[in-house]
Amino acid sequence: MVFGASGGIGSAMVKLLASQGKFQSVYAISRKSGLAFENSDVIKPVKLPDYSETTLKQLSVQISQVDLDLVFIATGLLHNDHIQPEKRLSKINADALAELFNANSIVPILIAKHFSPLMPKNGLSVLAAVSARVGSIDDNRLGGWYSYRASKAALNMFFKTLAIELKRTNPNLIVSLLHPGTTDTNLSKPFQGNVPDEKLFDPEKTSRYLYNVICHLNKSDSGSFKDWDNKTIPW
Ligand SMILES: NC(=O)c1ccc[n+]([C@@H]2O[C@H](COP(=O)([O-])OP(=O)(O)OC[C@H]3O[C@@H](n4cnc5c(N)ncnc54)[C@H](OP(=O)(O)O)[C@@H]3O)[C@@H](O)[C@H]2O)c1
């Protein structure tokens, strides 16, 4: 199940998973309608009105008979028509902060709340959220981007905490936080100026890298924060 299926990384991951031949269904969850995917016998697009708790709970009830082997959360927000990443303290705005925290921290943990109970207890499964290296507190050298950095750091704390709880309640469920590398999507488009060509991945490449990381996860990796190259990122 992929959340954020209209996005650059989310849509590439939907296509990659469908091409693996090992998933009976790939649920492509999005707030956009009319998503067109080939291989539509495997891909099941689901349009949601929003990612509110009510909506997520309704969907989890509707599909409660399904065993989810992989939940991949590719939702996220850096900028939109009224929000830009803050370069300095004076740009902090309470409404924008709330919107970023909702998109980057609250929605993913609500997805975890309603969909992790559908993940099997008798075989390995993976709940992965796309985080960002700039959410690393240790790695913060440049500053700026207050709300994006802080909301991804909050996401990391949510999922690390969840990993500890799941060790008791479903030790076969691996929780993973992933940094995709700078990827050519709408989210990164305005900020690609200083990124050398070889460091700007197309979404298909990113989805292959992240799927490779996911395939190599084992139980001891639950609660880890890794990059596209399978290297651990400091918190
Ligand atoms: N691109 C990069 O260089 C880069 C680097 C580091 C981390 N990331 C992370 O990678 C993930 C995927 O991003 P992307 O690059 O594929 O960007 P994208 O193309 O903009 O896709 C992001 C998706 O997030 C969902 N979304 C947008 N606004 C939202 C909101 N307010 N609340 C909840 N969901 C919202 C949308 O999904 P639906 O419309 O389908 O519902 C959207 O398609 C994000 O978490 C991002 O932070 C990206």
The ligand as an SDF file (V2000), in Angstrom:
LIG
                    3D

 48 52  0  0  0  0  0  0  0  0999 V2000
   12.1470   14.9800   -3.7630 N   0  0  0  0  0  0  0  0  0  0  0  0
   13.1510   15.0660   -2.9000 C   0  0  0  0  0  0  0  0  0  0  0  0
   14.2700   15.4970   -3.2500 O   0  0  0  0  0  0  0  0  0  0  0  0
   12.9740   14.6240   -1.4790 C   0  0  0  0  0  0  0  0  0  0  0  0
   14.0880   14.6610   -0.6260 C   0  0  0  0  0  0  0  0  0  0  0  0
   13.9340   14.2570    0.6880 C   0  0  0  0  0  0  0  0  0  0  0  0
   12.7170   13.7820    1.1230 C   0  0  0  0  0  0  0  0  0  0  0  0
   11.6430   13.7530    0.2730 N   0  0  0  0  0  0  0  0  0  0  0  0
   10.3660   13.2540    0.7820 C   0  0  0  0  0  0  0  0  0  0  0  0
    9.8510   12.2970   -0.1080 O   0  0  0  0  0  0  0  0  0  0  0  0
    8.4340   12.2110    0.0400 C   0  0  0  0  0  0  0  0  0  0  0  0
    7.7930   12.2150   -1.3410 C   0  0  0  0  0  0  0  0  0  0  0  0
    8.0080   13.4870   -1.9190 O   0  0  0  0  0  0  0  0  0  0  0  0
    8.1050   13.7390   -3.4990 P   0  0  0  0  0  0  0  0  0  0  0  0
    9.4620   14.2630   -3.7420 O   0  0  0  0  0  0  0  0  0  0  0  0
    7.6300   12.5490   -4.2620 O   0  0  0  0  0  0  0  0  0  0  0  0
    7.1090   14.9660   -3.6250 O   0  0  0  0  0  0  0  0  0  0  0  0
    5.7350   15.1720   -4.4040 P   0  0  0  0  0  0  0  0  0  0  0  0
    5.8640   14.7450   -5.8130 O   0  0  0  0  0  0  0  0  0  0  0  0
    5.3300   16.5670   -4.1180 O   0  0  0  0  0  0  0  0  0  0  0  0
    4.7390   14.1580   -3.6780 O   0  0  0  0  0  0  0  0  0  0  0  0
    4.3350   14.3520   -2.3490 C   0  0  0  0  0  0  0  0  0  0  0  0
    2.9490   13.7640   -2.1440 C   0  0  0  0  0  0  0  0  0  0  0  0
    2.5510   14.0660   -0.8000 O   0  0  0  0  0  0  0  0  0  0  0  0
    1.1610   14.2720   -0.7540 C   0  0  0  0  0  0  0  0  0  0  0  0
    0.9000   15.5790   -0.1450 N   0  0  0  0  0  0  0  0  0  0  0  0
    1.0970   16.8130   -0.6520 C   0  0  0  0  0  0  0  0  0  0  0  0
    0.6700   17.7520    0.1960 N   0  0  0  0  0  0  0  0  0  0  0  0
    0.1990   17.0970    1.2800 C   0  0  0  0  0  0  0  0  0  0  0  0
   -0.4040   17.5120    2.4810 C   0  0  0  0  0  0  0  0  0  0  0  0
   -0.6060   18.7930    2.7620 N   0  0  0  0  0  0  0  0  0  0  0  0
   -0.7810   16.5470    3.3580 N   0  0  0  0  0  0  0  0  0  0  0  0
   -0.5680   15.2430    3.1040 C   0  0  0  0  0  0  0  0  0  0  0  0
   -0.0270   14.7920    1.9560 N   0  0  0  0  0  0  0  0  0  0  0  0
    0.3510   15.7170    1.0660 C   0  0  0  0  0  0  0  0  0  0  0  0
    0.6320   14.2470   -2.1780 C   0  0  0  0  0  0  0  0  0  0  0  0
    0.0320   12.9650   -2.3670 O   0  0  0  0  0  0  0  0  0  0  0  0
   -1.4570   12.7320   -2.9830 P   0  0  0  0  0  0  0  0  0  0  0  0
   -1.8360   14.0170   -3.6870 O   0  0  0  0  0  0  0  0  0  0  0  0
   -1.2390   11.5850   -3.9070 O   0  0  0  0  0  0  0  0  0  0  0  0
   -2.3400   12.4050   -1.8690 O   0  0  0  0  0  0  0  0  0  0  0  0
    1.8530   14.3990   -3.0090 C   0  0  0  0  0  0  0  0  0  0  0  0
    1.7390   13.7750   -4.2410 O   0  0  0  0  0  0  0  0  0  0  0  0
    8.0420   13.4010    0.9270 C   0  0  0  0  0  0  0  0  0  0  0  0
    7.8430   12.9380    2.2460 O   0  0  0  0  0  0  0  0  0  0  0  0
    9.2740   14.2900    0.8920 C   0  0  0  0  0  0  0  0  0  0  0  0
    9.3860   15.0750    2.0520 O   0  0  0  0  0  0  0  0  0  0  0  0
   11.7540   14.1590   -1.0200 C   0  0  0  0  0  0  0  0  0  0  0  0
  1  2  1  0
  2  3  2  0
  2  4  1  0
  4  5  1  0
  4 48  2  0
  5  6  2  0
  6  7  1  0
  7  8  2  0
  8  9  1  0
  8 48  1  0
  9 10  1  0
  9 46  1  0
 10 11  1  0
 11 12  1  0
 11 44  1  0
 12 13  1  0
 13 14  1  0
 14 15  2  0
 14 16  1  0
 14 17  1  0
 17 18  1  0
 18 19  2  0
 18 20  1  0
 18 21  1  0
 21 22  1  0
 22 23  1  0
 23 24  1  0
 23 42  1  0
 24 25  1  0
 25 26  1  0
 25 36  1  0
 26 27  1  0
 26 35  1  0
 27 28  2  0
 28 29  1  0
 29 30  1  0
 29 35  2  0
 30 31  1  0
 30 32  2  0
 32 33  1  0
 33 34  2  0
 34 35  1  0
 36 37  1  0
 36 42  1  0
 37 38  1  0
 38 39  2  0
 38 40  1  0
 38 41  1  0
 42 43  1  0
 44 45  1  0
 44 46  1  0
 46 47  1  0
M  CHG  2   8   1  16  -1
M  END
$$$$
